[in-house]
């Protein structure tokens, strides 16, 4: 039992040490740009199905999450590899207007307006990829839900 408690204590000490330091409150792990954008691609997909299903609370949530991901990319990867432009300088100007359009469509609960705004966001994502030498990453409207364990239909009251 003592060995088990000692092992548990050592593990917890390691977790605390890895999670933060005494001199610096910043996280020791910073997700790569690929991880951040991979999660944004997931959010982009979920946003599509939420909007097409009229699940406006889920759509609003996914837009918030997308914006957080864009902010994380700007914060943690303001510049990246061989990009001729700073990522932090292009994400906002390219995505702010489509995100604002999406929020309006969600507020209006308008699928047609949502579809137009979603396509504008997708176009902005691809333009940003091209501007930052990631043009080989082409985002499209999803054709089938990737998350088969999630319902995109509005929740029953």
WONORVEN-V110849 format. One record per backbone hydrogen bond with DSSP energy under -0.5 kcal/mol. NH is the residue of the N-H (numbers start at 1). CO is the residue of the C=O. E is the energy in kcal/mol with one decimal. If there is no record, write none. Layout:
nh:NH co:CO e:E
nh:NH co:CO e:E
This chain:
nh:5 co:1 e:-2.5
nh:6 co:2 e:-2.5
nh:7 co:3 e:-2.6
nh:8 co:4 e:-2.3
nh:9 co:5 e:-2.6
nh:10 co:6 e:-2.5
nh:11 co:7 e:-2.5
nh:12 co:8 e:-2.6
nh:13 co:9 e:-2.3
nh:14 co:10 e:-2.2
nh:15 co:11 e:-2.4
nh:16 co:12 e:-2.5
nh:17 co:13 e:-2.4
nh:18 co:14 e:-2.8
nh:19 co:15 e:-2.4
nh:20 co:16 e:-1.6
nh:21 co:24 e:-1.5
nh:30 co:28 e:-0.5
nh:31 co:29 e:-0.5
nh:36 co:32 e:-2.3
nh:37 co:33 e:-2.9
nh:38 co:34 e:-2.2
nh:39 co:35 e:-2.1
nh:40 co:36 e:-1.9
nh:41 co:37 e:-2.2
nh:42 co:38 e:-1.7
nh:43 co:39 e:-2.3
nh:44 co:40 e:-2.7
nh:45 co:41 e:-2.0
nh:46 co:42 e:-2.6
nh:47 co:43 e:-2.9
nh:48 co:44 e:-1.8
nh:49 co:45 e:-1.9
nh:50 co:46 e:-2.4
nh:51 co:47 e:-2.6
nh:52 co:48 e:-2.6
nh:53 co:49 e:-1.4
nh:54 co:51 e:-0.9
nh:55 co:50 e:-2.8
nh:56 co:54 e:-1.5
nh:59 co:55 e:-2.4
nh:60 co:56 e:-2.6
nh:61 co:57 e:-2.1
nh:62 co:58 e:-2.6
nh:63 co:59 e:-2.1
nh:64 co:60 e:-2.1
nh:65 co:61 e:-2.4
nh:66 co:62 e:-2.5
nh:67 co:63 e:-2.4
nh:68 co:64 e:-2.2
nh:69 co:65 e:-2.3
nh:70 co:66 e:-2.6
nh:71 co:67 e:-2.5
nh:72 co:68 e:-2.6
nh:73 co:69 e:-2.4
nh:74 co:70 e:-2.2
nh:75 co:71 e:-2.7
nh:76 co:72 e:-3.1
nh:77 co:73 e:-1.9
nh:83 co:80 e:-2.5
nh:87 co:78 e:-0.7
nh:88 co:78 e:-2.1
nh:89 co:86 e:-1.1
nh:90 co:86 e:-0.8
nh:90 co:87 e:-1.0
nh:91 co:87 e:-2.1
nh:94 co:90 e:-1.8
nh:95 co:91 e:-2.2
nh:96 co:92 e:-2.8
nh:99 co:95 e:-2.3
nh:100 co:96 e:-2.3
nh:101 co:97 e:-2.3
nh:102 co:98 e:-2.5
nh:103 co:99 e:-2.5
nh:104 co:100 e:-2.0
nh:105 co:101 e:-2.6
nh:106 co:102 e:-2.6
nh:107 co:103 e:-2.6
nh:108 co:104 e:-2.4
nh:109 co:105 e:-0.8
nh:109 co:106 e:-0.6
nh:110 co:105 e:-2.1
nh:111 co:109 e:-0.6
nh:114 co:110 e:-2.6
nh:115 co:111 e:-2.7
nh:116 co:112 e:-2.0
nh:117 co:113 e:-2.3
nh:118 co:114 e:-3.1
nh:119 co:115 e:-2.3
nh:120 co:116 e:-1.8
nh:121 co:117 e:-2.3
nh:122 co:118 e:-2.6
nh:123 co:119 e:-2.3
nh:124 co:120 e:-2.2
nh:125 co:121 e:-2.7
nh:126 co:122 e:-2.2
nh:127 co:123 e:-2.1
nh:128 co:124 e:-2.5
nh:129 co:125 e:-2.4
nh:130 co:126 e:-2.2
nh:131 co:127 e:-2.4
nh:132 co:128 e:-1.5
nh:133 co:130 e:-1.3
nh:134 co:129 e:-3.4
nh:135 co:129 e:-0.5
nh:137 co:134 e:-2.7
nh:138 co:136 e:-0.8
nh:139 co:137 e:-0.6
nh:148 co:146 e:-1.1
nh:150 co:147 e:-1.2
nh:154 co:53 e:-0.6
